[in-house]
Amino acid sequence: MGLLAQGSPLSWEETKRHADHVRRHGILQFLHIYHAVKDRHKDVLKWGDEVEYMLVSFDHENKKVQLVLSGEEVLETLQEKGERSNPNHPTLWRPEYGSYMIEGTPGQPYGGTMSEFNTVEDNMRKRRKEATSLLEENQALCTITSFPRLGCPGFTLPEYKPNPVEGGASKSLFFPDEAINKHPRFSTLTRNIRHRRGEKVVINVPIFKDKNTPSPFIEAFPEDEEAARASKPDHIYLDAMGFGMGNCCLQVTFQACSISEARYLYDQLATICPIVMALSAASPFYRGHVSDIDCRWGVISASVDDRTREERGLEPLKNNSYRISKSRYDSIDSYLSKCGEKYNDIDLTIDKEIYEQLRREGIDHLLAQHVAHLFIRDPLTLFEEKIHLDDANESDHFENIQSTNWQTMRFKPPPPNSDIGWRVEFRPMEVQLTDFENSAYVVFVVLLTRVILSYKLDFLIPLSKVDENMKVAQKRDAVLRGLFYFRKDICKGGNAVVDSCGKAQSSPELAQEEYTLMSIDTIINGKEGVFPGLIPILNSYLENMEVDVDTRCSILNYLKLIKKRASGELMTVARWMREFVANHPDYKQDSLITDEMNYSLMMKCNQIATELCECPELLGSSFRKVKYSGNKTDSSSN
């Protein structure tokens, strides 16, 4: 969740007064880092994943499931028993936005050997078991992207009512402030986004129109004029940061060997983001309704959109400096590598003074405009004790802006005076139900980076087309029904690529059009005469690597899952959830999810995650059955 400073948080008005100071010194901090490590190279590959979890409680008697607001207490115990007692503990735990959430990562980064791929799932299992051991009876640790009844009455344990009057952090009609993590960063972010914007955040999610769904679907808010104005017909109305940042995701961070390699990976992976997001789709339900989207991305983007009416182009510029086309949580706006420059076809709003300052300091055009674009944003949180810093040895002001630009990819300079190298973070994936699935997506992405670098692959297309792909990727069943712009010839400069049979071939001349619309099945699995497919390329790479039998078997199992999700042979989590609800005996084909339906769904999700039942339509036969221990819920009570 970014920078977690301790101290006395400032109000928005106080933070605003220091905004130029933070930006000015943030740039100085970046320059100190850049000049110190710009020539650093030969860093080895290190990487790690981040998995976010929800704590849930099952009331078997009343057939109800709630989010447990004990994340801070669980986290404190996990850290005390883990990293504080043993610096080499295999897992690390961090807070997340919801007080029902925690985040787990491996204790040490993974290295560059192929055998590391065979340890990912085991580490995720350790995390799940470790956290579950601290829960009470009938509680569980779930890796679900979006809790289906988030924002419905009584969705938390203990139960709290929202506080829509002045004084609350979010003023939400649905999401109580008690569900926000108690660390001051989170409530301050919530309050300051609302104050900067000048109104509550507005999220309208299209409703899925089932047989008995009212048409038009309209919710009435007679006692709240702001909600009445903001809500749209045929949409589910949400009004708080918690509806976005209170969801869970799966992320991967890589250390590159140099700044140029990090920039190259940043660009190449940016084009993959929409594809993997659609493949990992896992969030079809919002505030007790069935929606017409499968991914959380647009919801979370709107949930932290702090742009004023002027910045959104709804009023003439008077008090603000820029029109800003996107929320600060969105897809990237410019490529960073030289090979990506010609594909930068999105109008980029930058702070011209910062850009010129960076250019005078020897920063090239592409990196200077990237940073100058990030720094059009204001800091959203600031702590009194962190205003005046040592710019040569601290980076909090830079990270203040950097960490609240939540984009599909994040380019991460090394922290000051550390042995950490230049990194990139891959951020669009939805978290999956099982450790097996989460491992599969992580291994797929990490392996793809190895292949990109080894084969010098080129996935670049105009960035405006990547933006279009992001919109398509969130739609219902995009993995099967969506068409995505993708580069036809991914070979750079005549290097060998592989055909759909996995054999090397030399690259033909680029066609007049470098990219075309493809299905995800074609992109992932290949289609003769159209595109070789990412899985065949990965398989070809594996054939040329020395890999022990056990690791190879694990990797092939993971790739099989990705392959079958792409072809439709296996369902995405989103599609599986839709089918489960559609077939529930209580479902009235009215797009509503009751407490009992939610209970049944979450019970099933937990049983699948803890391997108490099989789910071949979701996992197929590739799911390795290893007995899980530590489940706290009593399935016999169901």
Disulfide bonds with the S-S distance in Angstrom:
none
